[in-house]
Amino acid sequence: MTTQMPKPNEHAANRSRYPGILADVNGGLTPLGRTVMDAWVFGLLDETEACAGWGLGQMQDLLDKLHQAWEPYGHLPSRLPEELRARHTRIYEAAVARAQAAGWDPELGDDD
């Protein structure tokens, strides 16, 4: 049995299962991808966990935990303690580099 990869232009929110941050559009720079990256920042998930195949309910549970984790810092990376801020910077810079290497353009289009 072979596993089909999701089409890269399909947005994760349009499916009942998340394809995982490595198969998400825009290199994972989507709301669900950011949820995974933030979970890595706070240590809620190991950085090897891509959440591939997770149901949207599981992602919502993770988002709820993240809301609690972010709350003491006002949901602002600049308010994170140095260790978390450095991890956030490393994770997000790597994600932007992956996305740009895959052709992502940070400029907003006419429809954005």
Biopython code that builds the backbone (N, CA, C, O; Angstrom):
import numpy as np
from Bio.PDB.StructureBuilder import StructureBuilder

atoms = [
    (1, "MET", "N", (0.852, -1.188, 0.000)),
    (1, "MET", "CA", (0.000, 0.000, 0.000)),
    (1, "MET", "C", (0.889, 1.240, 0.000)),
    (1, "MET", "O", (1.824, 1.338, 0.795)),
    (2, "THR", "N", (0.604, 2.168, -0.875)),
    (2, "THR", "CA", (1.383, 3.397, -0.936)),
    (2, "THR", "C", (0.590, 4.532, -0.319)),
    (2, "THR", "O", (-0.638, 4.569, -0.389)),
    (3, "THR", "N", (1.311, 5.445, 0.280)),
    (3, "THR", "CA", (0.693, 6.615, 0.888)),
    (3, "THR", "C", (0.829, 7.781, -0.069)),
    (3, "THR", "O", (1.927, 8.075, -0.541)),
    (4, "GLN", "N", (-0.270, 8.441, -0.357)),
    (4, "GLN", "CA", (-0.220, 9.605, -1.226)),
    (4, "GLN", "C", (0.064, 10.841, -0.389)),
    (4, "GLN", "O", (-0.510, 11.028, 0.684)),
    (5, "MET", "N", (0.947, 11.670, -0.890)),
    (5, "MET", "CA", (1.232, 12.941, -0.241)),
    (5, "MET", "C", (0.124, 13.921, -0.618)),
    (5, "MET", "O", (-0.389, 13.880, -1.736)),
    (6, "PRO", "N", (-0.245, 14.802, 0.312)),
    (6, "PRO", "CA", (-1.252, 15.799, -0.042)),
    (6, "PRO", "C", (-0.719, 16.739, -1.112)),
    (6, "PRO", "O", (0.486, 16.973, -1.209)),
    (7, "LYS", "N", (-1.619, 17.264, -1.900)),
    (7, "LYS", "CA", (-1.228, 18.231, -2.916)),
    (7, "LYS", "C", (-0.727, 19.479, -2.212)),
    (7, "LYS", "O", (-1.385, 19.961, -1.289)),
    (8, "PRO", "N", (0.432, 20.027, -2.620)),
    (8, "PRO", "CA", (0.997, 21.164, -1.915)),
    (8, "PRO", "C", (0.123, 22.407, -1.936)),
    (8, "PRO", "O", (0.269, 23.263, -1.064)),
    (9, "ASN", "N", (-0.781, 22.536, -2.903)),
    (9, "ASN", "CA", (-1.582, 23.755, -2.965)),
    (9, "ASN", "C", (-2.889, 23.643, -2.172)),
    (9, "ASN", "O", (-3.676, 24.589, -2.141)),
    (10, "GLU", "N", (-3.122, 22.499, -1.535)),
    (10, "GLU", "CA", (-4.309, 22.353, -0.708)),
    (10, "GLU", "C", (-4.011, 22.941, 0.662)),
    (10, "GLU", "O", (-2.982, 22.618, 1.255)),
    (11, "HIS", "N", (-4.873, 23.781, 1.171)),
    (11, "HIS", "CA", (-4.688, 24.348, 2.499)),
    (11, "HIS", "C", (-5.169, 23.348, 3.530)),
    (11, "HIS", "O", (-6.216, 22.723, 3.363)),
    (12, "ALA", "N", (-4.394, 23.199, 4.603)),
    (12, "ALA", "CA", (-4.679, 22.184, 5.625)),
    (12, "ALA", "C", (-6.068, 22.348, 6.239)),
    (12, "ALA", "O", (-6.697, 21.355, 6.603)),
    (13, "ALA", "N", (-6.545, 23.560, 6.357)),
    (13, "ALA", "CA", (-7.851, 23.775, 6.992)),
    (13, "ALA", "C", (-8.996, 23.219, 6.163)),
    (13, "ALA", "O", (-10.110, 23.084, 6.668)),
    (14, "ASN", "N", (-8.745, 22.893, 4.898)),
    (14, "ASN", "CA", (-9.784, 22.361, 4.028)),
    (14, "ASN", "C", (-9.909, 20.846, 4.126)),
    (14, "ASN", "O", (-10.729, 20.244, 3.433)),
    (15, "ARG", "N", (-9.099, 20.226, 4.983)),
    (15, "ARG", "CA", (-9.133, 18.777, 5.152)),
    (15, "ARG", "C", (-9.396, 18.447, 6.613)),
    (15, "ARG", "O", (-9.221, 19.299, 7.484)),
    (16, "SER", "N", (-9.818, 17.209, 6.889)),
    (16, "SER", "CA", (-10.081, 16.819, 8.263)),
    (16, "SER", "C", (-8.814, 16.336, 8.965)),
    (16, "SER", "O", (-8.823, 16.167, 10.184)),
    (17, "ARG", "N", (-7.749, 16.114, 8.243)),
    (17, "ARG", "CA", (-6.464, 15.687, 8.817)),
    (17, "ARG", "C", (-5.374, 16.651, 8.370)),
    (17, "ARG", "O", (-5.303, 17.039, 7.204)),
    (18, "TYR", "N", (-4.542, 17.021, 9.307)),
    (18, "TYR", "CA", (-3.421, 17.904, 8.989)),
    (18, "TYR", "C", (-2.325, 17.078, 8.311)),
    (18, "TYR", "O", (-1.983, 16.001, 8.800)),
    (19, "PRO", "N", (-1.768, 17.560, 7.196)),
    (19, "PRO", "CA", (-0.760, 16.774, 6.484)),
    (19, "PRO", "C", (0.591, 16.760, 7.185)),
    (19, "PRO", "O", (1.473, 15.985, 6.817)),
    (20, "GLY", "N", (0.755, 17.599, 8.178)),
    (20, "GLY", "CA", (2.039, 17.737, 8.860)),
    (20, "GLY", "C", (2.756, 18.972, 8.371)),
    (20, "GLY", "O", (2.574, 19.402, 7.231)),
    (21, "ILE", "N", (3.560, 19.532, 9.225)),
    (21, "ILE", "CA", (4.209, 20.798, 8.899)),
    (21, "ILE", "C", (5.122, 20.682, 7.681)),
    (21, "ILE", "O", (5.278, 21.648, 6.934)),
    (22, "LEU", "N", (5.723, 19.520, 7.473)),
    (22, "LEU", "CA", (6.635, 19.359, 6.337)),
    (22, "LEU", "C", (5.911, 19.217, 5.011)),
    (22, "LEU", "O", (6.521, 19.398, 3.957)),
    (23, "ALA", "N", (4.616, 18.894, 5.038)),
    (23, "ALA", "CA", (3.827, 18.775, 3.810)),
    (23, "ALA", "C", (2.829, 19.912, 3.672)),
    (23, "ALA", "O", (2.074, 19.956, 2.700)),
    (24, "ASP", "N", (2.814, 20.826, 4.622)),
    (24, "ASP", "CA", (1.888, 21.952, 4.602)),
    (24, "ASP", "C", (2.323, 22.955, 3.524)),
    (24, "ASP", "O", (3.480, 22.963, 3.105)),
    (25, "VAL", "N", (1.394, 23.787, 3.087)),
    (25, "VAL", "CA", (1.711, 24.817, 2.096)),
    (25, "VAL", "C", (2.609, 25.880, 2.715)),
    (25, "VAL", "O", (2.668, 26.019, 3.937)),
    (26, "ASN", "N", (3.295, 26.614, 1.881)),
    (26, "ASN", "CA", (4.146, 27.720, 2.307)),
    (26, "ASN", "C", (5.163, 27.312, 3.364)),
    (26, "ASN", "O", (5.474, 28.087, 4.269)),
    (27, "GLY", "N", (5.675, 26.099, 3.246)),
    (27, "GLY", "CA", (6.692, 25.646, 4.185)),
    (27, "GLY", "C", (6.204, 25.559, 5.617)),
    (27, "GLY", "O", (7.002, 25.581, 6.554)),
    (28, "GLY", "N", (4.901, 25.460, 5.786)),
    (28, "GLY", "CA", (4.340, 25.397, 7.134)),
    (28, "GLY", "C", (4.029, 26.759, 7.728)),
    (28, "GLY", "O", (3.653, 26.851, 8.897)),
    (29, "LEU", "N", (4.176, 27.809, 6.949)),
    (29, "LEU", "CA", (3.851, 29.150, 7.445)),
    (29, "LEU", "C", (2.353, 29.397, 7.269)),
    (29, "LEU", "O", (1.923, 30.277, 6.524)),
    (30, "THR", "N", (1.594, 28.595, 7.974)),
    (30, "THR", "CA", (0.136, 28.653, 7.984)),
    (30, "THR", "C", (-0.288, 28.668, 9.451)),
    (30, "THR", "O", (0.542, 28.416, 10.325)),
    (31, "PRO", "N", (-1.541, 28.953, 9.741)),
    (31, "PRO", "CA", (-1.961, 28.921, 11.151)),
    (31, "PRO", "C", (-1.671, 27.581, 11.837)),
    (31, "PRO", "O", (-1.204, 27.568, 12.975)),
    (32, "LEU", "N", (-1.937, 26.462, 11.170)),
    (32, "LEU", "CA", (-1.662, 25.168, 11.798)),
    (32, "LEU", "C", (-0.159, 24.902, 11.880)),
    (32, "LEU", "O", (0.315, 24.318, 12.854)),
    (33, "GLY", "N", (0.579, 25.324, 10.876)),
    (33, "GLY", "CA", (2.029, 25.173, 10.927)),
    (33, "GLY", "C", (2.637, 25.978, 12.061)),
    (33, "GLY", "O", (3.548, 25.510, 12.743)),
    (34, "ARG", "N", (2.138, 27.176, 12.262)),
    (34, "ARG", "CA", (2.630, 28.010, 13.360)),
    (34, "ARG", "C", (2.274, 27.384, 14.714)),
    (34, "ARG", "O", (3.012, 27.530, 15.689)),
    (35, "THR", "N", (1.148, 26.697, 14.759)),
    (35, "THR", "CA", (0.768, 25.991, 15.991)),
    (35, "THR", "C", (1.815, 24.933, 16.310)),
    (35, "THR", "O", (2.244, 24.813, 17.458)),
    (36, "VAL", "N", (2.230, 24.168, 15.314)),
    (36, "VAL", "CA", (3.250, 23.138, 15.522)),
    (36, "VAL", "C", (4.561, 23.786, 15.955)),
    (36, "VAL", "O", (5.190, 23.331, 16.910)),
    (37, "MET", "N", (4.980, 24.843, 15.261)),
    (37, "MET", "CA", (6.249, 25.495, 15.612)),
    (37, "MET", "C", (6.211, 26.067, 17.021)),
    (37, "MET", "O", (7.184, 25.950, 17.766)),
    (38, "ASP", "N", (5.100, 26.683, 17.388)),
    (38, "ASP", "CA", (4.998, 27.221, 18.744)),
    (38, "ASP", "C", (5.028, 26.108, 19.784)),
    (38, "ASP", "O", (5.579, 26.289, 20.870)),
    (39, "ALA", "N", (4.440, 24.961, 19.463)),
    (39, "ALA", "CA", (4.505, 23.818, 20.385)),
    (39, "ALA", "C", (5.948, 23.357, 20.543)),
    (39, "ALA", "O", (6.342, 22.934, 21.630)),
    (40, "TRP", "N", (6.741, 23.431, 19.481)),
    (40, "TRP", "CA", (8.166, 23.118, 19.586)),
    (40, "TRP", "C", (8.857, 24.125, 20.502)),
    (40, "TRP", "O", (9.666, 23.753, 21.352)),
    (41, "VAL", "N", (8.529, 25.406, 20.317)),
    (41, "VAL", "CA", (9.149, 26.457, 21.126)),
    (41, "VAL", "C", (8.932, 26.186, 22.611)),
    (41, "VAL", "O", (9.871, 26.264, 23.403)),
    (42, "PHE", "N", (7.702, 25.868, 22.986)),
    (42, "PHE", "CA", (7.366, 25.692, 24.397)),
    (42, "PHE", "C", (7.627, 24.276, 24.907)),
    (42, "PHE", "O", (7.370, 23.980, 26.074)),
    (43, "GLY", "N", (8.131, 23.410, 24.045)),
    (43, "GLY", "CA", (8.428, 22.057, 24.478)),
    (43, "GLY", "C", (7.202, 21.179, 24.652)),
    (43, "GLY", "O", (7.273, 20.132, 25.295)),
    (44, "LEU", "N", (6.074, 21.598, 24.081)),
    (44, "LEU", "CA", (4.865, 20.781, 24.143)),
    (44, "LEU", "C", (4.954, 19.598, 23.182)),
    (44, "LEU", "O", (4.295, 18.577, 23.375)),
    (45, "LEU", "N", (5.769, 19.748, 22.154)),
    (45, "LEU", "CA", (6.036, 18.681, 21.192)),
    (45, "LEU", "C", (7.537, 18.631, 20.957)),
    (45, "LEU", "O", (8.217, 19.656, 21.002)),
    (46, "ASP", "N", (8.042, 17.446, 20.709)),
    (46, "ASP", "CA", (9.423, 17.289, 20.292)),
    (46, "ASP", "C", (9.549, 17.870, 18.883)),
    (46, "ASP", "O", (8.608, 17.793, 18.093)),
    (47, "GLU", "N", (10.687, 18.441, 18.573)),
    (47, "GLU", "CA", (10.861, 19.068, 17.249)),
    (47, "GLU", "C", (10.837, 18.062, 16.105)),
    (47, "GLU", "O", (10.819, 18.465, 14.942)),
    (48, "THR", "N", (10.836, 16.784, 16.397)),
    (48, "THR", "CA", (10.699, 15.780, 15.341)),
    (48, "THR", "C", (9.233, 15.458, 15.064)),
    (48, "THR", "O", (8.933, 14.757, 14.097)),
    (49, "GLU", "N", (8.319, 15.954, 15.889)),
    (49, "GLU", "CA", (6.881, 15.702, 15.712)),
    (49, "GLU", "C", (6.316, 16.721, 14.727)),
    (49, "GLU", "O", (6.257, 17.914, 15.026)),
    (50, "ALA", "N", (5.900, 16.247, 13.546)),
    (50, "ALA", "CA", (5.362, 17.115, 12.500)),
    (50, "ALA", "C", (3.836, 17.167, 12.509)),
    (50, "ALA", "O", (3.235, 17.938, 11.761)),
    (51, "CYS", "N", (3.209, 16.346, 13.356)),
    (51, "CYS", "CA", (1.745, 16.291, 13.493)),
    (51, "CYS", "C", (1.056, 15.772, 12.230)),
    (51, "CYS", "O", (-0.127, 16.040, 12.020)),
    (52, "ALA", "N", (1.771, 15.044, 11.403)),
    (52, "ALA", "CA", (1.178, 14.479, 10.188)),
    (52, "ALA", "C", (0.059, 13.515, 10.560)),
    (52, "ALA", "O", (0.235, 12.613, 11.378)),
    (53, "GLY", "N", (-1.098, 13.730, 9.936)),
    (53, "GLY", "CA", (-2.253, 12.869, 10.164)),
    (53, "GLY", "C", (-3.080, 13.228, 11.377)),
    (53, "GLY", "O", (-4.064, 12.551, 11.677)),
    (54, "TRP", "N", (-2.703, 14.271, 12.074)),
    (54, "TRP", "CA", (-3.476, 14.676, 13.247)),
    (54, "TRP", "C", (-4.834, 15.207, 12.808)),
    (54, "TRP", "O", (-4.944, 15.906, 11.801)),
    (55, "GLY", "N", (-5.855, 14.870, 13.566)),
    (55, "GLY", "CA", (-7.183, 15.404, 13.327)),
    (55, "GLY", "C", (-7.274, 16.843, 13.807)),
    (55, "GLY", "O", (-6.471, 17.295, 14.624)),
    (56, "LEU", "N", (-8.259, 17.547, 13.287)),
    (56, "LEU", "CA", (-8.392, 18.956, 13.671)),
    (56, "LEU", "C", (-8.709, 19.105, 15.156)),
    (56, "LEU", "O", (-8.373, 20.126, 15.756)),
    (57, "GLY", "N", (-9.348, 18.109, 15.754)),
    (57, "GLY", "CA", (-9.599, 18.136, 17.203)),
    (57, "GLY", "C", (-8.295, 18.090, 17.990)),
    (57, "GLY", "O", (-8.134, 18.796, 18.986)),
    (58, "GLN", "N", (-7.368, 17.254, 17.534)),
    (58, "GLN", "CA", (-6.053, 17.188, 18.178)),
    (58, "GLN", "C", (-5.321, 18.517, 18.044)),
    (58, "GLN", "O", (-4.673, 18.981, 18.982)),
    (59, "MET", "N", (-5.432, 19.116, 16.878)),
    (59, "MET", "CA", (-4.772, 20.408, 16.665)),
    (59, "MET", "C", (-5.407, 21.480, 17.551)),
    (59, "MET", "O", (-4.705, 22.350, 18.066)),
    (60, "GLN", "N", (-6.728, 21.424, 17.732)),
    (60, "GLN", "CA", (-7.393, 22.384, 18.607)),
    (60, "GLN", "C", (-6.939, 22.213, 20.049)),
    (60, "GLN", "O", (-6.717, 23.199, 20.752)),
    (61, "ASP", "N", (-6.800, 20.967, 20.494)),
    (61, "ASP", "CA", (-6.303, 20.712, 21.852)),
    (61, "ASP", "C", (-4.906, 21.303, 22.029)),
    (61, "ASP", "O", (-4.610, 21.904, 23.062)),
    (62, "LEU", "N", (-4.052, 21.135, 21.027)),
    (62, "LEU", "CA", (-2.710, 21.696, 21.075)),
    (62, "LEU", "C", (-2.770, 23.218, 21.109)),
    (62, "LEU", "O", (-2.023, 23.855, 21.851)),
    (63, "LEU", "N", (-3.644, 23.791, 20.319)),
    (63, "LEU", "CA", (-3.798, 25.244, 20.302)),
    (63, "LEU", "C", (-4.246, 25.769, 21.660)),
    (63, "LEU", "O", (-3.781, 26.820, 22.102)),
    (64, "ASP", "N", (-5.146, 25.045, 22.327)),
    (64, "ASP", "CA", (-5.589, 25.442, 23.667)),
    (64, "ASP", "C", (-4.419, 25.442, 24.652)),
    (64, "ASP", "O", (-4.298, 26.358, 25.465)),
    (65, "LYS", "N", (-3.560, 24.425, 24.585)),
    (65, "LYS", "CA", (-2.383, 24.365, 25.459)),
    (65, "LYS", "C", (-1.426, 25.510, 25.149)),
    (65, "LYS", "O", (-0.825, 26.093, 26.050)),
    (66, "LEU", "N", (-1.294, 25.821, 23.869)),
    (66, "LEU", "CA", (-0.415, 26.919, 23.470)),
    (66, "LEU", "C", (-0.921, 28.255, 23.963)),
    (66, "LEU", "O", (-0.136, 29.112, 24.370)),
    (67, "HIS", "N", (-2.221, 28.435, 23.929)),
    (67, "HIS", "CA", (-2.793, 29.690, 24.427)),
    (67, "HIS", "C", (-2.370, 29.892, 25.884)),
    (67, "HIS", "O", (-1.975, 30.991, 26.275)),
    (68, "GLN", "N", (-2.455, 28.847, 26.667)),
    (68, "GLN", "CA", (-2.047, 28.927, 28.074)),
    (68, "GLN", "C", (-0.547, 29.191, 28.209)),
    (68, "GLN", "O", (-0.121, 29.959, 29.071)),
    (69, "ALA", "N", (0.243, 28.551, 27.355)),
    (69, "ALA", "CA", (1.695, 28.737, 27.410)),
    (69, "ALA", "C", (2.100, 30.162, 27.042)),
    (69, "ALA", "O", (3.019, 30.721, 27.640)),
    (70, "TRP", "N", (1.417, 30.750, 26.058)),
    (70, "TRP", "CA", (1.735, 32.101, 25.604)),
    (70, "TRP", "C", (1.229, 33.180, 26.558)),
    (70, "TRP", "O", (1.801, 34.268, 26.629)),
    (71, "GLU", "N", (0.177, 32.884, 27.276)),
    (71, "GLU", "CA", (-0.508, 33.910, 28.074)),
    (71, "GLU", "C", (0.419, 34.727, 28.982)),
    (71, "GLU", "O", (0.291, 35.951, 29.000)),
    (72, "PRO", "N", (1.342, 34.124, 29.733)),
    (72, "PRO", "CA", (2.200, 34.940, 30.604)),
    (72, "PRO", "C", (3.085, 35.934, 29.848)),
    (72, "PRO", "O", (3.614, 36.875, 30.439)),
    (73, "TYR", "N", (3.240, 35.722, 28.556)),
    (73, "TYR", "CA", (4.112, 36.571, 27.745)),
    (73, "TYR", "C", (3.325, 37.478, 26.803)),
    (73, "TYR", "O", (3.887, 38.066, 25.879)),
    (74, "GLY", "N", (2.027, 37.585, 27.044)),
    (74, "GLY", "CA", (1.193, 38.456, 26.229)),
    (74, "GLY", "C", (1.142, 38.044, 24.772)),
    (74, "GLY", "O", (0.832, 38.864, 23.907)),
    (75, "HIS", "N", (1.443, 36.779, 24.484)),
    (75, "HIS", "CA", (1.430, 36.247, 23.121)),
    (75, "HIS", "C", (2.422, 36.978, 22.215)),
    (75, "HIS", "O", (2.223, 37.057, 21.003)),
    (76, "LEU", "N", (3.491, 37.512, 22.813)),
    (76, "LEU", "CA", (4.501, 38.253, 22.062)),
    (76, "LEU", "C", (5.870, 37.598, 22.203)),
    (76, "LEU", "O", (6.362, 37.438, 23.320)),
    (77, "PRO", "N", (6.487, 37.220, 21.102)),
    (77, "PRO", "CA", (7.818, 36.614, 21.184)),
    (77, "PRO", "C", (8.834, 37.507, 21.902)),
    (77, "PRO", "O", (9.734, 36.999, 22.572)),
    (78, "SER", "N", (8.702, 38.815, 21.771)),
    (78, "SER", "CA", (9.656, 39.730, 22.414)),
    (78, "SER", "C", (9.604, 39.652, 23.935)),
    (78, "SER", "O", (10.541, 40.091, 24.602)),
    (79, "ARG", "N", (8.548, 39.112, 24.486)),
    (79, "ARG", "CA", (8.424, 38.999, 25.952)),
    (79, "ARG", "C", (8.859, 37.629, 26.472)),
    (79, "ARG", "O", (8.830, 37.386, 27.678)),
    (80, "LEU", "N", (9.259, 36.742, 25.575)),
    (80, "LEU", "CA", (9.702, 35.425, 26.007)),
    (80, "LEU", "C", (11.027, 35.522, 26.750)),
    (80, "LEU", "O", (11.833, 36.403, 26.452)),
    (81, "PRO", "N", (11.270, 34.632, 27.714)),
    (81, "PRO", "CA", (12.600, 34.570, 28.326)),
    (81, "PRO", "C", (13.638, 34.228, 27.258)),
    (81, "PRO", "O", (13.304, 33.652, 26.222)),
    (82, "GLU", "N", (14.878, 34.580, 27.509)),
    (82, "GLU", "CA", (15.928, 34.443, 26.495)),
    (82, "GLU", "C", (15.974, 33.054, 25.862)),
    (82, "GLU", "O", (16.072, 32.951, 24.639)),
    (83, "GLU", "N", (15.906, 31.991, 26.650)),
    (83, "GLU", "CA", (15.995, 30.635, 26.095)),
    (83, "GLU", "C", (14.855, 30.360, 25.114)),
    (83, "GLU", "O", (15.085, 29.822, 24.031)),
    (84, "LEU", "N", (13.633, 30.725, 25.488)),
    (84, "LEU", "CA", (12.485, 30.510, 24.599)),
    (84, "LEU", "C", (12.541, 31.430, 23.385)),
    (84, "LEU", "O", (12.195, 31.025, 22.275)),
    (85, "ARG", "N", (12.978, 32.666, 23.599)),
    (85, "ARG", "CA", (13.072, 33.614, 22.480)),
    (85, "ARG", "C", (14.096, 33.119, 21.453)),
    (85, "ARG", "O", (13.861, 33.216, 20.248)),
    (86, "ALA", "N", (15.228, 32.590, 21.922)),
    (86, "ALA", "CA", (16.250, 32.070, 21.008)),
    (86, "ALA", "C", (15.708, 30.858, 20.245)),
    (86, "ALA", "O", (15.952, 30.717, 19.047)),
    (87, "ARG", "N", (14.977, 29.986, 20.938)),
    (87, "ARG", "CA", (14.387, 28.816, 20.266)),
    (87, "ARG", "C", (13.365, 29.267, 19.235)),
    (87, "ARG", "O", (13.332, 28.738, 18.124)),
    (88, "HIS", "N", (12.522, 30.249, 19.596)),
    (88, "HIS", "CA", (11.513, 30.791, 18.673)),
    (88, "HIS", "C", (12.194, 31.335, 17.415)),
    (88, "HIS", "O", (11.783, 31.032, 16.295)),
    (89, "THR", "N", (13.226, 32.132, 17.613)),
    (89, "THR", "CA", (13.945, 32.722, 16.484)),
    (89, "THR", "C", (14.530, 31.637, 15.585)),
    (89, "THR", "O", (14.393, 31.704, 14.364)),
    (90, "ARG", "N", (15.175, 30.646, 16.176)),
    (90, "ARG", "CA", (15.785, 29.564, 15.396)),
    (90, "ARG", "C", (14.740, 28.804, 14.579)),
    (90, "ARG", "O", (14.938, 28.551, 13.391)),
    (91, "ILE", "N", (13.631, 28.443, 15.222)),
    (91, "ILE", "CA", (12.582, 27.655, 14.563)),
    (91, "ILE", "C", (11.928, 28.448, 13.435)),
    (91, "ILE", "O", (11.733, 27.925, 12.338)),
    (92, "TYR", "N", (11.591, 29.703, 13.702)),
    (92, "TYR", "CA", (10.905, 30.507, 12.686)),
    (92, "TYR", "C", (11.842, 30.910, 11.549)),
    (92, "TYR", "O", (11.415, 30.963, 10.396)),
    (93, "GLU", "N", (13.104, 31.194, 11.849)),
    (93, "GLU", "CA", (14.039, 31.513, 10.761)),
    (93, "GLU", "C", (14.226, 30.307, 9.843)),
    (93, "GLU", "O", (14.299, 30.463, 8.624)),
    (94, "ALA", "N", (14.302, 29.119, 10.413)),
    (94, "ALA", "CA", (14.429, 27.903, 9.601)),
    (94, "ALA", "C", (13.182, 27.695, 8.748)),
    (94, "ALA", "O", (13.286, 27.291, 7.590)),
    (95, "ALA", "N", (12.007, 27.966, 9.307)),
    (95, "ALA", "CA", (10.757, 27.800, 8.557)),
    (95, "ALA", "C", (10.678, 28.779, 7.393)),
    (95, "ALA", "O", (10.255, 28.409, 6.297)),
    (96, "VAL", "N", (11.077, 30.010, 7.621)),
    (96, "VAL", "CA", (11.058, 31.004, 6.542)),
    (96, "VAL", "C", (12.046, 30.602, 5.450)),
    (96, "VAL", "O", (11.738, 30.728, 4.265)),
    (97, "ALA", "N", (13.213, 30.128, 5.827)),
    (97, "ALA", "CA", (14.204, 29.692, 4.836)),
    (97, "ALA", "C", (13.668, 28.513, 4.016)),
    (97, "ALA", "O", (13.844, 28.477, 2.798)),
    (98, "ARG", "N", (13.007, 27.536, 4.685)),
    (98, "ARG", "CA", (12.415, 26.394, 3.962)),
    (98, "ARG", "C", (11.345, 26.878, 2.994)),
    (98, "ARG", "O", (11.284, 26.436, 1.847)),
    (99, "ALA", "N", (10.508, 27.785, 3.467)),
    (99, "ALA", "CA", (9.410, 28.286, 2.634)),
    (99, "ALA", "C", (9.947, 29.045, 1.424)),
    (99, "ALA", "O", (9.464, 28.857, 0.307)),
    (100, "GLN", "N", (10.936, 29.892, 1.641)),
    (100, "GLN", "CA", (11.499, 30.651, 0.526)),
    (100, "GLN", "C", (12.190, 29.731, -0.472)),
    (100, "GLN", "O", (12.111, 29.959, -1.679)),
    (101, "ALA", "N", (12.869, 28.690, 0.020)),
    (101, "ALA", "CA", (13.522, 27.728, -0.871)),
    (101, "ALA", "C", (12.491, 26.977, -1.715)),
    (101, "ALA", "O", (12.792, 26.519, -2.817)),
    (102, "ALA", "N", (11.270, 26.858, -1.180)),
    (102, "ALA", "CA", (10.194, 26.173, -1.910)),
    (102, "ALA", "C", (9.388, 27.136, -2.784)),
    (102, "ALA", "O", (8.405, 26.735, -3.407)),
    (103, "GLY", "N", (9.807, 28.410, -2.830)),
    (103, "GLY", "CA", (9.141, 29.370, -3.704)),
    (103, "GLY", "C", (8.163, 30.303, -3.031)),
    (103, "GLY", "O", (7.492, 31.075, -3.715)),
    (104, "TRP", "N", (8.057, 30.260, -1.717)),
    (104, "TRP", "CA", (7.145, 31.155, -0.994)),
    (104, "TRP", "C", (7.618, 32.591, -1.121)),
    (104, "TRP", "O", (8.810, 32.874, -1.000)),
    (105, "ASP", "N", (6.688, 33.488, -1.364)),
    (105, "ASP", "CA", (6.962, 34.912, -1.468)),
    (105, "ASP", "C", (6.212, 35.621, -0.358)),
    (105, "ASP", "O", (4.982, 35.565, -0.324)),
    (106, "PRO", "N", (6.907, 36.285, 0.549)),
    (106, "PRO", "CA", (6.236, 36.933, 1.672)),
    (106, "PRO", "C", (5.382, 38.146, 1.309)),
    (106, "PRO", "O", (4.616, 38.634, 2.140)),
    (107, "GLU", "N", (5.509, 38.634, 0.078)),
    (107, "GLU", "CA", (4.720, 39.788, -0.333)),
    (107, "GLU", "C", (3.254, 39.385, -0.493)),
    (107, "GLU", "O", (2.952, 38.325, -1.043)),
    (108, "LEU", "N", (2.363, 40.220, -0.018)),
    (108, "LEU", "CA", (0.938, 39.960, -0.165)),
    (108, "LEU", "C", (0.507, 40.217, -1.605)),
    (108, "LEU", "O", (0.933, 41.179, -2.243)),
    (109, "GLY", "N", (-0.338, 39.340, -2.086)),
    (109, "GLY", "CA", (-0.880, 39.519, -3.414)),
    (109, "GLY", "C", (-2.127, 40.369, -3.365)),
    (109, "GLY", "O", (-2.532, 40.818, -2.292)),
    (110, "ASP", "N", (-2.735, 40.594, -4.499)),
    (110, "ASP", "CA", (-3.950, 41.411, -4.570)),
    (110, "ASP", "C", (-5.115, 40.796, -3.815)),
    (110, "ASP", "O", (-6.000, 41.518, -3.355)),
    (111, "ASP", "N", (-5.133, 39.472, -3.679)),
    (111, "ASP", "CA", (-6.243, 38.790, -3.004)),
    (111, "ASP", "C", (-6.005, 38.584, -1.515)),
    (111, "ASP", "O", (-6.874, 38.054, -0.823)),
    (112, "ASP", "N", (-4.842, 38.993, -1.009)),
    (112, "ASP", "CA", (-4.507, 38.774, 0.409)),
    (112, "ASP", "C", (-4.914, 39.942, 1.270)),
    (112, "ASP", "O", (-4.704, 39.918, 2.483)),
]
sb = StructureBuilder()
sb.init_structure("model")
sb.init_model(0)
sb.init_chain("A")
sb.init_seg("    ")
for serial, (resi, resn, name, xyz) in enumerate(atoms, 1):
    if name == "N":
        sb.init_residue(resn, " ", resi, " ")
    sb.init_atom(name, np.array(xyz, "f"), 0.0, 1.0, " ", f" {name:<3s}", serial, name[0])
structure = sb.get_structure()
